[in-house]
Amino acid sequence: MNAPLIFIQQLAEKERAPLPETMNFGRHFTHRMFTQRYSPERGWHDATIGPYQAIAIDPAAQVFHCGQVIFEGTKAYLRPDGQFNLFRPEQNAARFNRSAERLAMATVDPEFHVQAITELVKLEQAWMPHQTGASLYIRPVLTATDPTLEVRASKTFLHYIILSPTGPYFTIGVKPVSVMISHDYVRAVRGGTGEAKTTANYAISLYAIEQARAKGYQQVLWLDALERRYVEEIGAMNIGFVYQGKHIRTPALSGSILPGITRDSILRLAPDLGYSVSEDRIDVEEALDDIASGKISEVFAMGTAAVVVPVGTLAYKDREYHVTESAAAPVTKALYQGLTDIQYGRVPDPYGWTRVVTLNLETAVDR
């Protein structure tokens, strides 16, 4: 059982260093963090919001030897009225628990998880950046802590949450990204951990990403592991193809594709913006032929960190396919605007996706 209250440690006054005008993603962190621990005897316990600090973990902890660790990513957005929005945090909590189950880890109480996020965001409200497109990024983590070299599931865990004031994921802003399609390397296979948000999925992608960057590309598009034929996802994001400015296709979830919260939101929002949508298997050769012929008018990537960004170029087997050189790809722009308007509270939310974090705007919270 979770503790009924979160213990909030008193922190000495500490001046926040000025945030730079241009903030790279995930480089700055607030002064506080949330932690709680799990053991079979006590369940979840010692829920605390205290100082952001290094975590002491035994060198034999199973996170280092069996790789049991998962994480999530969501954001708090600054509303026009000065309050904050959380965007579908219950969906992130549910995916957090699905990932935990896949890696044989203890699950968390989803309501308590969201409560911990809310309390932490309230305490760290002064860290919210005010630049256009900026937000307070929220990173929950669950890691195994049993000190053993045995190959087995850990029985003890650490759950923590940190916050990072951040600008756009891509330092170039909302401009077309260049993508190399990987044929030699794969990210995940059906039956594996592709649909779980575990660090192993990202570690396995880094070699191909570094190769792509060495060739001048920013991201990698992954194909399925069995036939190396069907489009899966792009970097840490899902992908969408726009046909003749009217119809959006995205790969169907197959067990090796992460079920993105942004992806799900786009698929629900797009029909209300006048676009039809479909989820199915997308043959990479067919898609590239459709780009070359102009049948595909736009390609975009979508995810929590980047929201929605246009893809300008796809490279495959030493050939480049140019989609757009403009950040103003109309469908991508409409999706980005439509979703971010809801996230930032600039328009009413007809879907019930946002949760307002009510702040005391007269006095800064610094407990």
Helices and strands as residue ranges (DSSP letters): E 7-8, E 32-39, E 43-51, H 62-65, E 69-71, E 74-78, E 84-87, H 89-102, H 110-123, G 125-127, E 135-144, E 157-166, E 177-182, H 199-203, H 206-214, E 219-223, E 231-234, E 238-243, E 247-251, H 261-269, G 270-273, E 276-280, H 284-293, E 296-303, E 307-316, E 319-322, H 330-343, E 354-357
